């Protein structure tokens, strides 16, 4: 917080000279959610896959079993669509935020 | 048994319950750079005033070999003493006894002293240095934590509760400090987290050290869980004593007044504040220029630094100070700064400490991250706590007071008793640039020279609205004052509103936007 590393912060079209916090600098840039992909929200391993590429899927259909935090989590589809590609195979380890599946564009 | 034998027995038992200072466990504690629990207690209290309770309490564990173990004082030192001559309750977990682990009787020693503190209207200081629940005692240990949390909540707003983290404080144990008023941490000694590095690594595969996860710096700069950071335990204890000098002993009392002192002449209000509303300055210099002896005890200095909170004295009386900090993020309100100020305002209100607010802010911080983090809900806490507070509320608008930020910073509309503005104040819906771009949008875009027209319109708006007189004309502020007379105005206003009474509709309690 020294006055010699001032930056400009724009609020309502006015440019203010000020310093910024570490937290402000490390904030994540917003990226819109891609409705065509399904990503993991926890790391774990895929112990079962119920679908194939090219298959037509209805909202609520079971897609995978993701074992994580000692639980067998059922991954269901949140939409209708045709599967374009599956990126994981049975027993593969997955990280948080990894893409599991992509739908054909609607 | 003869008297002499009874005495010898008493000495023997006392000695067994108080481990000798040359013991291995204590040597280990000292080698970690930590003080021994009893020394911590004695350092904090006035000399020779510690009166111990429950030295002979023993644990009731029966399983996993615990029944064969003797744990001196069951791992926690409890009692009463005085600080600056006034009584306080205190407990200190002793890491040298079973890692300071908490079992049922250990917890009951703590709750006994808490009950005593509540009943007698005295502050409670808790020193946390514990590995966590005493697993061998099972659910009894959890019961102990629960009984402490319950009393922390009962005591909240009744007596001051201070938590000092001088070792690990992990898992459920962190919730007792979280429920108290002020949390003190020491660099490299304090560690607070709900789930530790090992669990995080197993479950999420993320690797992090204890220090980076929940060390003293993290808790005072990133999370805002702690209020005061110190380099050493001794510095931490001095900070606690200083804080205690500002606050009243319970919610029925006012803080002890001190001898009034003038601010130091080196701080000159007019020299500190730049005329240009977009140029920053350190609000703390303004605060120091107004209050007694130019002293200001800042709270949560390292977190949400775009707002400044803390205690000062005005003509001898303790006041709570809130001020926007133009030096950081232009002094905007955001999620963290709203949380920080709102909780402090509620503390002051609960303990009869008048609030003085200094306003200089451009509004709220724009950003997807802010909106998605719930800046609506968090920002509302500030409105709620200012509106709810019934202590004297005095506001000084220094420069910018724009839009929702103007309302939120203890405006007349939220119940301020007195609102003053400096001649440099700009009380408006937004800054001239933004306002001109909206009001004169058509004219600017139709102009042959849009930039020239914009400049002209900004100037027009500035002349008309960028001043305190529109608000003064409508009675939204009480006076435009000479900055050099701010202290005089505040002292008088506090005299006037010092014993104000306001009738409020009956309710059990409100529902603040937690």
Interface residues (C-beta under 8 A of the other chain):
Chain A: X1 X3 X6 X9 X11 X12 X13 X14 X15 X16 X17 X18 X19 X20 X21 X22 X23 X24 X27 X28 X30 X42 X43 X68 X69 X95 X96
Chain B: X203 X204 X205 X221 X222 X278 X279 X280 X282 X304 X305 X306 X326 X327 X328 X329 X330 X331 X332 X336 X362 X363 X365 X366 X367 X368 X369 X372 X402 X403 X430 X431 X432 X433 X434 X435 X437
